Amino acid sequence: MEDMLVAILSMLLFLAIVPLYLWKRHQNSESSREHEDETQVEQTETVVRATGTRRMRRRPASSAASTSSAAGTIDELDDGSDDEEPGDGDYTAKASKKKEKKRQEREAQRQAEEAVRESKQTKQSHYDETRRRKEEEREAKERALEEEAKARQAKEEEAAALEFEKWKGEISVDAEGTTENEVQDGSQGLLFDFVEYIKKHKCVPLEDLAAEFKLRTQECINRINSLEEMGRLSGVMDDRGKYIYISLEEMRAVADYIRREGLFELKSWKVHVGFQHNELLVSTDGAVAVEGDGFPIKVGKNGTVLAGFPQSDLKTAIDTAGDFTQMAAQVKIKGTQFGVSPKATPMPKTIKLLNDGYKCPAPKRYKTYMQMCCKRDPKFKPKNTTIKFMPRQFGDLSFTYDVLSAFENKYQAQVTIDNLSPLGRLDHWNLTWEWMRNEFIYSMKGAYTHKKDPSECIYGAQGQYYKDFDFTNVLNCQNKPLISDLPPEMENDDKLGKLPYCCRNGSLLPFTMNETKARSIFQMEVFKLPPDLNRTALYPPQNWKIEGAINPDYKCGPPIRVDPSGFPDPSGTGMTSTAVASWQIICNITRPKPKQNKCCVSFSAFYADSVIPCNTCACGCEKTSKCDANIKPMLLPSQALLVPFEDREKMAKEWNKLKHLGAMPKKPPCPDNCGVSVNWHLDSNYKTGWTARVTLFNWGDDNIEDWFTAVQMKKNIVDGYENVYSFNGTKLPQRNNTIFMQGLKGLNYLVGEVNGTNPDKDPRVPGKQQSVISFLKKNIPNINIESGDGFPSKLIFNGEECALPTDFPEKNAAFKGQVGLLPAVLLALLTFFLLTDQLH
């Protein structure tokens, strides 16, 4: 009712102002016209003409560039006007001075015109001289080209004559009446046609060439060899029965390119293949799929990235003396395609080299193949050109695979895991990779494999080679072993422990919390099989993948050969020992897809009765027969956040009925299914600042040790960050607008869910911790806390990005009523001032 009254009052005031505004404009226009009329009358009265004397008007000179005829006309007019003047003595003297002055002006004008003409003549002469020189240079070039063409023609005629002399004995006369000159001309014409045919087609099958000139294939080969010796042809004859013609100019261009670009080795090559027919890759020979977890791999319509293995580096022609086995790599791909007719040729959408420092144009498409030529970017400058292998890279997570010692049939390796992200984390990590050459793990320190089954080695390729080997002591024979960290109790174990950075129970904290707990190390002894039975045949495993509990998902690249790692010598002398070989694997955090998060956020505010809960199926839904996974969650009272989801449905229905929130859905929304949830409550908003309360809920059974959360705000609100009262909080310099919070010493455990006071009646109670955050508004203009600026744009818990609600809390009717009359009051004041101005 109150909103309707305000609307009616605003409309009446608006209708009263409009006529007044129109009348005011009419009055202003009338007064403006009267003022203009008065001004015109005054200007008319001030005009006075002298009628008693003759006025003299002189035509002004146009410019220094005027023609002489125009100047002469002006002189005549001036002279005529002077003769008409009545004269006495004084006036005659003045007229003489004027004529002298005019004469001087005409002389100055004439000199200026002559200077302009001389300048134009000088420029024209210079232009004619330049043009003459260019004509002479062009004629000289044409004469040189003509002489070169004549010399080349003479050389060809001489070569043809020599060829004819060489083949003259093979020419037989089948009929009378043919002269020797006619035979010579016919042979030379046939030879010329033979050469031109090859040059025209560039790539000629020898069988087609023999059929064209009615020769045997061997005769074509002999003739081509003879022409190459004479210099008439140059090219390559491949093993497929084709001759490829390469001109001398093309050979020079190739040589120049090799001298210019052939000094760079292509290290750790990677190629993107844009599959587009929902292919399912079954195997690859000569490369590995970077983004796959092992075959078969569903590449869909976005393609995949292939990395070289076992030949990951392509050497130059200079280093290998043109050995294509070291310069080139061939990848054979086998897979299944969908949606392509049997007669069609499935081609990818595109191919592209992904290595830094190369520019790749769009590939050229043909019927059954496509090709692309990538060139080095001249503007690319490598960061470090002194290292032998690829430079070390940076990412969210880094693996280093170091071979510490190598023997003929085995080697000792160390795996180092470094957490390089300020907000990345792993808890209870599980690591897996894929052996590509039938290797197996004999022993391990600092970690363990989940399965120990020697039968896989006994009945596999390992048992066929190592026939007298005792496999009962072998730790793992799986092609894809699953490896985990040891608990802290095993840190000082003589057989499994006693390694730095080991035995952390799979916890990798960000370096912003603890640098010593941001690294993990384990070692293992690996046995090899033929044909790799020498100490230099070392190949790291492929397809690395690591997972944690409530942690982000990591996407790992292929192993890249880097310079050997250095380690301090255990003797304590300050000497540094290096590894035999080292590889680096970089992994980066991927943003979770919708309904695949591991934590979620709910919003609430002091001005709203209802809480906006976590999104429906925020962390996935398995059973949706009794709930709807595609509708928004129902609004809840604040106390509902403290009970499990199965106990919220009744509270949500009663709240909906009490607050008249609308019709209930036929099927209730599904739960969020998250193990951790965070509530962000806007606690207060005043003139100089505002506060929020953060509450963490652990709905799982396990305690979370050394937890942390990071809040990223909109705009520059973090500049007004003041304090976090129950947590240890700070602004992150590595991330803009981000506040990092962790538990205080002794309060760094977020306990799991426990039973209520009365387990038979009371619901289970989650583990909970909360704190208030305060902000100042100083030096942060144009922010609206209640419209969304006071809520986070991203919230991270233990490295995992949590799902945020899509809506913000709405104000209650009581808060709306406090500001509902404000627009009406302002409008009334504005009307009052306008009316006062018109009355005066």
N, C-alpha and C positions, 0 to 999 in steps of 0.2 A: 504494500500500500504506500509506503514511504517513497519507494523508487518511482511509482507512478506519479505521485504528487510533484516530485522533483522534475520529472519529464514535462508535465503540463506547465509548471511555472517557467521552465526554460523556454518552452515554445512561445508562451505569451510575451515574454521579454524580447524574444527574437522578432516577433511580429511588430512589436512597438518600435524597435530600433530601425527596421528596414525603411519605413516611410520617412523617418527623420533623416536618415542618411541620404535618401534621394533628394529631399528638399534642400539639404545643405549643398549638394553637388550643383543643383539648378542655380542657387544664389551665387555660387563661386563663378559659374560660367557667365552670368549676366554682368557681374562686376568686371570680369576680365575683358569683355567686349567694349564696355564703356571706356575703360582705360586706353584701349587701343585707338578708339576714335579721337580722343583728346590728343594723343601723341601725334596723330597724322595732321590734325589742324595746326598744331604748333610748328611742325616741320614745314608746312605749306607757307606759313606766314614769314618764315625766315629766309626764303629764297628771294634774292634781289638781282636783277639783271641790269647791266649798263648798256643803254641804247644809244648814247651820244657818241661813242667811239667805236672804231672798227677793231674787232678782235682778231688776233693773229694766232693761227693754230699751226703747229709744226709737227710733222710726222716723225715719230721716234725711230732711230736706227734699230734694225732687228737684232743683229749679233755680229761678232767678228767674222763669222763665216758667210756674210751676205755677199751677193754678186756685185760686180762692178757696175752693171747696168742699173741695178736698184739704187746704188749710191749716186749715179749720175742723175737719175730722176729726182732724187731728193735735192740735189744741188740746184737743178733748174727751178724747182718749186720755191726753194729758199731765195734764189736770186730774184725771181718774179715778185715775191712778196716784199723784198727790200726796195725794189724800184718803185713800188706803189706808195711808199711812205713819203709824206710831205717832209721837207727838210729845211732846217735852219742850221747854223754853225754847230751848235752843241749836239743837235740830234745827228748831224752828219758824222761827227767824231765818234759818237756812240755806235752808229751803224758800221763805221770802219772797223772798230774793235770787234763788233759781232762777226763781221765777215772774216776778219783775221782768225778769230777763234774757230769759226766753222771750217775755214781752210785747214787749220791745224788738226781738227778732228777728222776731216776727210783724209788727210795725209796719214794719220795714225791708223785709220781704218784700212787704208790701202796697204800699208806695211804689214798689218796683221794678216790680211788676206794673202799677201805674197808668202808670208811665213807658213801659212797653212798649206798653200799649194806646194811649196818646197818639201814640207814634211810628207805630203801624200806621194810626191814623186820619189822621195827617198824610200818609203815603204814599198812602193810598187817595184822599184829597182831591186830591193832586197828579195822580194817575193819571186821576181822573175829569175834571179840568180839561183835561189834555192830550188825552184822548179827545174831549171836547166840541169843542175847537178843531179837531181833525182832521176831525170830522164837519161842522163849519161850512165848512172849506176844501173838502171834497169836494162838499158841496151847492153851494157857489159855483161850482166848476168845472163841475158838471153843468148849472147854470143858464146859464153862459157858453156851453157847447157847444150847449145847446138853442137859445139865442138866435142863435148863429152858424149853426146848421142852418136855423133859420127864415129868417134873412136870405139864406142861399144859395138856399133854395127859392124865396123871393120874387124873387130876382134871376133865377133860371132861368125862373120863370113869366113875369116881365117880358120876358126875352129871347125866350121862346117866343111871347109875344104880338106882339112886334115882328117876329119872323120870319114869323108868320102874316100880319101886315099886309103884309109885303113880298111874300109869295107868294100873297096872297088873290086877286090878279088872275089868277093862272095856274090857279086851281081852277075847274073847270067842273062843272055839275050835269047828270048823265046821266039822272036819273029824278026824277019828281015825288014829293012827300011828304017830302023831307028838309029839315029846318030848318037855319038858318045855324049854330046852336050845335052841332048834330051834326057838321056839316062841319068846324067849327073844332076840336072835340074829336078827330075822326079824324085831321086833319092834324097836330095836336100829338102825338098818339100815334105816328104814323108817323115824325115827326121825332125823337121820343125814342128809338124803337127803332133808328133809323139811327145816332144818336150812341152808344147803349149797345152796339150791335154792334161798332162800331170800338173802343170802350174795352175791351171784353171780349177781343177777339182781338189787340189791340196792333199786330200786323203783318198788314195785310189786302191781298191782291191786289185791284186795282181791278176786274178782270173778275169775281171772285167776289162783290164787293160789289154790282156792277151786276146780276148774276144774282139775288142774294138779294132785292133790292128792285125788280126788274123795271124797271130804268132803263138808259139808255145809259151807256157808260163816261165820255163827256164830261160828261153830266149829273151823274154822281157826283163828278167833279173839280170842277165848278162849285159843287155843293152843299157839298163839303168846304171850298173856298175861302171860301164865304159864312159857314160856321160858324166858321172860323178868325177872320174879321173880327169876328164877333159875340162871340168869346171862348168859344164852346161847345166847340171842339176846338183842340188844339195838337199839332204833330208835323212830320214830314218826309216828303215824297213823293220817292222815289228814282227813278233812271232805269230801273229794272227793272219799273215798273208796280205798285209797292207803296206803301201809305201806312203809316207807322210812327207810332203814337200815343205822344206823350210828355206826361205830365201836368205841370202847373206845379210840383208838388212835386219831381218828378224833374228838371226843368230847374234848379230852385234847388239841388238836391243836386249836379248836375253842375257848376254854376257855383261852388259852394262848394269842390268837389274841385279844380277847375282853379285857383281862387285859392289853395288850400292846397298842392296838389302840382304844379301846372303850371309851376312856376318852375325845374324841374330838367331839363336836357337829358340824354338817354340817349346817352352817348358810347361809341363802339366796342362796339356791342351784339353779344352772343354768345348763341346759343340752342342747347340740346341737344335733339336729336330722337332719341327712343328707338326706332329701327328694330328690328324683331323678326322679320323674315321673310327673313334672309340677303340683304338687298337689295344690289344692285350699282349704285351711283350712276354715271350716265353724264354728267350735266351739271347745273349749278345756275345760275340766272339771278337775280341780286340778292344773292348771297352766295357765299362760298368755303368749302370744307371745311377746317377747321383741321388735322385730323389726317391728311389725305391727302397723297400725293406727286404728285397729279395724277390726272385722270380716265382710266379708270374706277377707282372706289374701292369696295372691298369692306368694307362696314360691319358685316357679320355680325349678331349679335343684341344687341350692346351699344350700337348707335346711333353717332352722330357729332355733332360740334359745328360749327355754321355761324356764320360771322362776316360782318358786313355788308360788301358791296363792290358797286358803288362808293360807295353811301350808307351809310357806317359810323356816322354820328351821326344821331339822330332829335331834331329840334328841338321846342320847345314850341308850343302853340297861341297863346300870347301873342306869341312872337317872330315867328310866321309868319302871324298873323291867320287862324288856322284852315286853313292850306294843308296838306291831307293829303298832298300829294306830298313835303313836307319833314317831316311829322310821322310818316309811316308808311312801312314798307318791305314789299314783297311779293317773296317768293322762290318761284320756279318750279323744281321738282325733277323730273328725268327719270331713271328707273332701271329695273332689272330685278329682279323679285321671284321667290322660289322657295317652293314649298310652300303656295301659296294657290290655292283653286279659282277658276275664271274668273268665277263669279257673286259671289264674296265681295268685300268692300271692304277693301283692306289699310290698316289704321290702325296708327300707331306706338303703342308702349307708353305713352309719356309725352312731354311737351314741357316745357321749363323754361328760364327766363331765367337766365343765369349771371353777369350783372353784379352787382357788389357793391352792397349797400344796398337790396336788394329782397327781399320775401318772396313766394313763389309757392305757392299751395295746389295740391292735386291738380287736374288738368284735368277739366273736365266733358265727358263723352263723349256723342256722338250717333251716329246711324247712319252718316253720311257725313262727319262733321267732329268736331273737338274744340276746345275753347277754354279759356283760362286767363287770369285777371286777376291780375297781380302788383301789389303795393302797396309803396310805399317803407317801409323799416324805420325807425320813429321813433327807434330807439336808435342807428342808424348815424350816425357822424360822419366826414365825409371828412377826410383828413389835411391837405389844403391846398386851401382854397377860393378862393385869390387867383389861381390859374393859370387860363388860358383853356382849355387842353386837358386831357387825362388826365394824372395824375401819373406820373412815371417809376417803373417797377417794378424788382424785383430778382429775379434767377434765377441759375442756374449759368453761363449764357452770354448776353450781351446784344449785339444788333446795333443800330446807330443809322444810319438812312438820312437823310442831310442833303442838301437841295437848296441848293447854294451860290449858284447864279445861275440865273435863268429867262428864257427868251426865248419867242417865239411858237411855234416848232416844235421847240425843244430845250431841254435844261437840263443843268447840271453838277452831278453828285451825288458825295457821299463816303460810303463805307461804313466804319464803325468797329466792330471786333469786340473785346469786352472779356470776359476770363475772370474771372468773379466768384466761382468756387468755390475753396475752399482745397485741394481734392483733384481738381479738374477739369484736363483737359489735352487738347491737340490736337497731333498730329504729321502734317505733310504734308497739311494740311486741304484738302478739296475742297468748295466751296460751290456750291449751285444754287438757283435760284428760278424762278418762272413769270411771264412778262409777260402781262398780261391785256388790253392794248389795242394790241397789234401794235407795241410799241416795239422799237428795236434799238440796239445799242451801237456807236458810231462809233469811239471810242478809249478807252484805259484806261492808268492809271499805277499802279504798285505791285502789280499782279497781271496775270494773263493768262488768256485763255479757251483751252480745249483745242482748239477748232475754229474755223477761219476759212473760211467758204464764202459768198461774195457771191451765189451763185445762189439761195439761199433768199430773199433780199430782191428780187432781180430778178424772179423768178416769183411772188412773194407780193404781199400787199396793199401793202407798202412800195414795190415797183416800179411799181404801178399809180398811186400818187399822185405819187411823186417820179420823173417820167418822164425828166427830163434829168439825174438825179443819177448821179454816178460811184460805184458801189458797190464798186469794186475796193479802195478804201481803208477800207471798213467792216470793223471788227474782228469782229463777230459778229451774225448775224441769226436765231439760234435762239430758239425760244419758251422753252426751258429751257436756258440756257447753263451750262456747267460751268467754274468759275473756281477758280484756284489761286494761291498766293503765289509771288513771285519768289525766286530764290536770292540769297544775300548778295552775290554778285559784281555784281548789277545795282543795288545800293543807290545808287550815285553816277552812274548813267546819266542823261544830260540828258533823254532822251525818255521813259523808262519808270520811272526811279527818282526820287531826291531828294524823298522824302516821309518825314516822321517815322513811326516804327513800321512801316515797310514792309520787305519783302525779308528775311524770317526763315526762308525755306524751309518755310513752313507750320507753324512751331512756336509754340504758345501755352502758356506755362508758367503754373502757378498763382502767384498773387501771394505765397504763402508762400515760394516759391523766389526769384522775381525779379519785382518790380513792373513794371519797364520792358519785360519780355518777356511780359507778360500782355495786351498790346494789339497789334492789327494794323489797318492802314489802307490803303485803296486808293481811287482816284478814277476816274470815267468820265464820258464825254459821251454823253447819251441823246437820240435823236431821237423825236419823237411823230408821230402821224397824226390825221386828223380823226376825231371832232369835238372834239379836245382842242387845237386850234390857238389857244391863248391862254396867256399866261404864268401864269395862276392855275390852269389845269387840270393838276394834278400828282397822279399816282397811283403809289404805290410798287409794286414787284412783290410777288406773293403766294407762298405755299407754300415758305417758306424751309427749307432742309435743309443740314446740314453734317456731314461725316464725317472721321475721321482714320484712322491706321494701327492701332496697338494702343491704342485710346482708347475711351472710353464712347460710347454712342449718345445723341444729343440729340433731344428732341422740341420743336419750335418752334411758337409761337403765331402769330396774325396780326399784321400791322403795326398799331400803335396810334399815333394822332396825339398828339404831345406838344409842349410849348412849344419853340420854335426853340433849337437848341444855340448856345452862345456860344464864340467862338474868339479868342485873343489876336491883336491886329492886327499884321501883319508890320512896320509902321513902327516898332515899339518904343516907342510913346508911352504905353503902358498902356491904350489904348482897347480895348474888346471889340466885335467885330463878330459879328452873329448870322446864322444861316442863314435862307433864305427860308421853308423849312418843314422839319419834322423828324418822323420816325416811329421808333418803337422796336419791336424784335422780341425777345421773351424766349424762351430755350430752356433746358430743364432736363434733367438726366441721368436716363435711365431704367435701371431695374435689369434686367440681362440675363435672358432667359428660360432655362430649363434647356437645356443642350447648345447654347447660343449665346454662351458666354463667349469671351474672347480670351486668357485666361491661366488657369492652374490651380495648385493647391497640393497637395503631398504631405506626410504626417506621418510622423515617426519619433521614437524615444525611446531613452534609454540602457538602459532595462530591457527592451527588445524587440529580438529579432533581425531581425524582418521590418519592411519599410517598407510603409506604405499609400500606393500611388501615386495619381496623379490619377484622377479619375472617368472612366469609359468615355465616350467621345464628349463630353468636357467642352466642347470648342470645335466640336462638330459632326462628323458622319460623312457622307461622300459615298458610299463603297462599303462595303456591308455583306454582300456575297455570301459572303465567306470569314471573316467574324467576326461576333460577336454584340454588338449595340449596346445590349442591355438587361440585361446581367449585370454584376456588380461586377468590378472589375479584380483580377487575381491578385496575391498578396503577393510582394514582391521582396526580394532581399538589397540592402544599402545600396549596393554598388558598381554595381548595375544603373541607378541614377539618372544615371550619367555616360555612358551609351551611348544612342543613338537607339532608338526603340521597336521598330523592325524587328529589332534585335539583342537585345531583351529576352525574346522568347518562349522561346528555348532555356534561358536562365538561369532563367526563371520555372518551367518544367517541372522542372528539376533541383532547384530550391529546394523546390518542393512535394513532391517525392519524398524529399528529405533530411529535411525537417521534419514529414513525415506530415500535411500540411495538408488532406487529403481528396481525393476523386475529382476528376479533371480534367474540365472541361466538354467537350462534344462539339465545340463551336466556340469558339476562344479569344475573349476579349473584344477589342473594337475599341480602337484607340489613342485617346489624348485629343486629338490633332491640334491642340495649342496651340503657338503660336510662342514663348511665354514660360512657364516653370514656376518655382515657388518651393517650396523644401523648408524646412519648419519642424521642427527637431530639438530635442527636449527634452534638454538636455545634462547637467544635474545638478539635484539637489534635496537641500538640506541644511536644517539647523534654522533658520538666520536668513535664507535666501534661496535663489534658484535661477537657472539660466541657460538660455538657448536659443540656437541657432545658425540663422541665416537664410542660405540659399544661393539666388542668382538664376541661372537658366539661360536663355540666349538660343539657341533652336533655329532662328532665321531666318538669312538671309544678310546682312541689313543691320545695321550697328551702331546701337545706341540711345544717343543723346546726351542728357545731362542727365536721366537716369532718376531716378525716385523711387518709393518704396513706402510705404504707410501700413498699420499693423497696429492693428486695433481688438480689444481684449481684453474678456473677460467681467468682470462685477462692477466693482470698483474696483482691479483689480490694477495699473493704470497708476500709481496713487499710489505704488507701491513701485518705479517705474522708477529705475534707477541710472545706466546708461551703455550706449552702443553704441560698440564699440571700433574697428571698421574703417570705419564709415560716419559720416556727420554726422546725428545723431538728436536729436529734441526732442519734447516733448509739445505737442500742438496745443490751444491754448485754445479754438478754435472748435468742436472736436469732443471729446466726452467719451470717455475711455478709449482715446485714439488716439495712437500714436507715429508721427511722420513721419521718414523716413530717406531720405537721398540720398547720392550718391557724394562723397567728398572731392575737393578741387581736384586735377586731374590724373588722378583715378580715376572720372570721371563718364561714362565710356564703357563700355557693356556690349557687347563685340564680338560679332559673329555667329559662326555655326558654321563650323569650319574642318576640313580633312582631318587625319587622324591622322598619326602619325610615319611609318607605312608605309601609304600610301593603298590599296595592293592588299590588305592584310590587316587593318589596324586600322580600326575604325569612326570616323566623323566625331566631332569633339569640340565640344561647345557652348561658347559664351562663358559665363564663370562669375565671380561675385563673392560673397563671403560675409563675415559678421561675427557676433560673439557679442554677445548682449544680456543684461545682468544685472539682476536684480530683488531687492528686499529684502522680507521678510515682516513687517517692523515695522508695526504699526498696521493690518494687514490680516488680521483673524481669519477663521476658518471658510472657508479656501480649501483645495482639494484639487488640487494641481498635476497629479498623475498621472491623475486621473479626468476631466480635461477642462478645468480652470481654467487650465492652463498652455499651452493652444492657442488661437489666435486665433478670434474669432467672425466676423471679416471681414478680408480682405486685399485691398488695392488696389494695382495696379501701373500707373503712368502714367495714373491716372484711371479705369481699367477694374477693376471688381470681379471678382476671380478666383474660380473654382469651388473650393469646399472639400470635402474628403472627408466622408463621412457617419459614419465610424467613427474611433475613436482606437486607437493601438497598445495591444496587450495584453501583460501581463507574461509573461516566460518562466517555465518550471517552477522554475528555480533561485531566482528572486525570490519565487515563491509559497511555496517550502519554507521560506524564512527567517521567514515570519510565520505558517506553518500551525499550529505548536504554541502560539502565543500565546493563542488562545481557550481551549484545554484547560488551560493553566497558570492562567489567571485563574479558570476554573471550579473548579479544584482548591483554590485559595486561598480562594474563597468558601465552599466546602463545609467546609473546615477551621475557619473562623471560626464558622460556624453550629453545628457539632458542639461546639466549645469552649463556646459560650454555653449549649447545652442541658445539658452535663455539670455546669456550675456552677449 
